[in-house]
Amino acid sequence: MKQRYDILIVGGGMVGATLACALGNSPLSVALIEHDFAAPFEPEQPYDLRVSALSAASRSILQTLGVWEGISSRRLCPYRRMKVWEADETRAATEFNADEIGCSELGHIVENRIVQLALLERLRSFANVDLICPARTEQIEYAPGSSLVRLTDGREVLGRLLVAADGGQSRVRQAAGLGVTQWDYDQHALVASVQTGYGQQDITWQQFTPTGPLAFLPLGGNHASLVWYDRPDTIKALMALDDEAFLQQVQQTFPDCLGQIDAVFARGSFPLRRQHAQQYVAEGVALVGDAAHMIHPLAGQGVNIGLLDAAALAEVITQAHDAGEPFEAVEVLARYERARRQHNLMMMQIMDSFYRVFSNSNLPLKLLRNVGLGLAERLGPAKRKAIRLAMGLDGDLPALARGEPIIHDR
Ligand SMILES: Cc1cc2nc3c(=O)[nH]c(=O)nc-3n(C[C@H](O)[C@H](O)[C@H](O)COP(=O)(O)OP(=O)(O)OC[C@H]3O[C@@H](n4cnc5c(N)ncnc54)[C@H](O)[C@@H]3O)c2cc1C
């Protein structure tokens, strides 16, 4: 028996699950297919390796969907300040403070698993959403208006609109024949979860060096997440060190403001790729999140722009359905692509400029970035605009990101 749905979302990561929540309580039938459940959370457990800096816009989306409570009741860390500086003798720097735009914080650092758990919990309250998990997809057949996903246990699921939320290596995107432009950054990221000698911190900082940035993200109490961006060989060598030798390297390389690191709990490394789908939509299919775009994580924007995709797509689908339009039609889905593509591209280009301008010891570029940091520090309006951009509050925002629920006609 084939089960048929209006919307079939493949991938229940942070972005796919947000889209399913945004379509919760609508007249549309929705299925979310996800490989595995996120492991349950215990308050005493060590911090996960994978954390994200969630922007104010992401918080607004999750709050409006009734998901934020599930995050804040577990654990998160607000950050109020953000500092960026050069490792060289000039130490040209700029610091953003939430006070400058009258906000209580710039964003929150949250473990990815907690976001996913809170989303899946919320999903269970919607009668129109089926969570198909754990599930292994054997085959994905794209057919406009009636795509089919066959699971390894023999179940078959049909969707009028197929949504790819299955990450950077998206099988849905490949099945739909949507191409990407991509290249590898000559940089990997090593993420380490550590315990510091300092108490609770409210700042996230990044020091730029010619081989890549060194970043600090505060977690609860004296815990923190460090990100070390460097050439692939250097990161591989760091990953091969034992904990004691790795700790020594961290203390030697990171700036003094890191303080003493008392313990490293976990570390992992990630190759960095830039990837952008040539189209986000075709008849009966749409891409969201990393399936549509992978961006350098140095300013922590990947999931933030993915949640904006989810919010925008849910709005377009709902409005079309309420107006009696076929929501799977490419002309309708093109509204979603128009709402998101330019914004995502701008974010990718900003990250690329950071990558190119800062990962370089060429003298004119060095002067340029020192002047840039100095100007960013001194020019009030430009600085406030940069803060709003980092908080996801710049530009045309989907309703959920403005704190307005999506109202469904029944
Ligand atoms: C080192 C690092 C640090 C980062 N830090 C930040 C940050 O601070 N802030 C930020 O905004 N972004 C950050 N990012 C980016 C962020 O992690 C990604 O943009 C985000 O995880 C993308 O979410 P997604 O749901 O689109 O995809 P994914 O997280 O890849 O989720 C895809 C989901 O689909 C499921 N899936 C895949 N294929 C199938 C299938 N065939 N069937 C069923 N299920 C399937 C997977 O199990 C998974 O749950 C960082 C990235 C890296 C590498």
The ligand as a Gaussian input file, in Angstrom:
#p B3LYP/6-31G(d) Opt

LIG

0 1
 C       31.986000      22.963000      11.947000
 C       30.641000      23.529000      11.622000
 C       30.084000      24.496000      12.441000
 C       28.840000      25.050000      12.136000
 N       28.338000      26.029000      12.945000
 C       27.179000      26.620000      12.612000
 C       26.637000      27.676000      13.425000
 O       27.204000      28.074000      14.466000
 N       25.452000      28.266000      13.049000
 C       24.813000      27.864000      11.898000
 O       23.787000      28.469000      11.559000
 N       25.289000      26.860000      11.126000
 C       26.442000      26.226000      11.464000
 N       26.918000      25.212000      10.690000
 C       26.130000      24.758000       9.533000
 C       24.986000      23.842000       9.967000
 O       25.480000      22.773000      10.759000
 C       24.239000      23.307000       8.755000
 O       23.944000      24.362000       7.882000
 C       22.935000      22.637000       9.198000
 O       23.191000      21.506000       9.996000
 C       22.114000      22.214000       7.986000
 O       20.904000      21.651000       8.438000
 P       20.018000      20.766000       7.463000
 O       18.856000      20.315000       8.293000
 O       19.771000      21.484000       6.192000
 O       20.941000      19.522000       7.066000
 P       21.571000      18.388000       7.964000
 O       21.957000      18.914000       9.308000
 O       22.635000      17.755000       7.140000
 O       20.374000      17.368000       8.192000
 C       19.963000      16.486000       7.179000
 C       19.096000      15.408000       7.841000
 O       18.587000      14.562000       6.815000
 C       18.719000      13.199000       7.214000
 N       18.818000      12.444000       5.970000
 C       19.750000      12.565000       4.999000
 N       19.471000      11.739000       3.977000
 C       18.332000      11.094000       4.313000
 C       17.545000      10.108000       3.668000
 N       17.874000       9.632000       2.460000
 N       16.443000       9.645000       4.297000
 C       16.097000      10.108000       5.529000
 N       16.801000      11.050000       6.185000
 C       17.910000      11.537000       5.584000
 C       19.962000      13.158000       8.096000
 O       19.905000      12.075000       9.003000
 C       19.874000      14.513000       8.807000
 O       19.161000      14.441000      10.012000
 C       28.147000      24.628000      10.977000
 C       28.680000      23.633000      10.161000
 C       29.916000      23.082000      10.467000
 C       30.497000      22.020000       9.579000

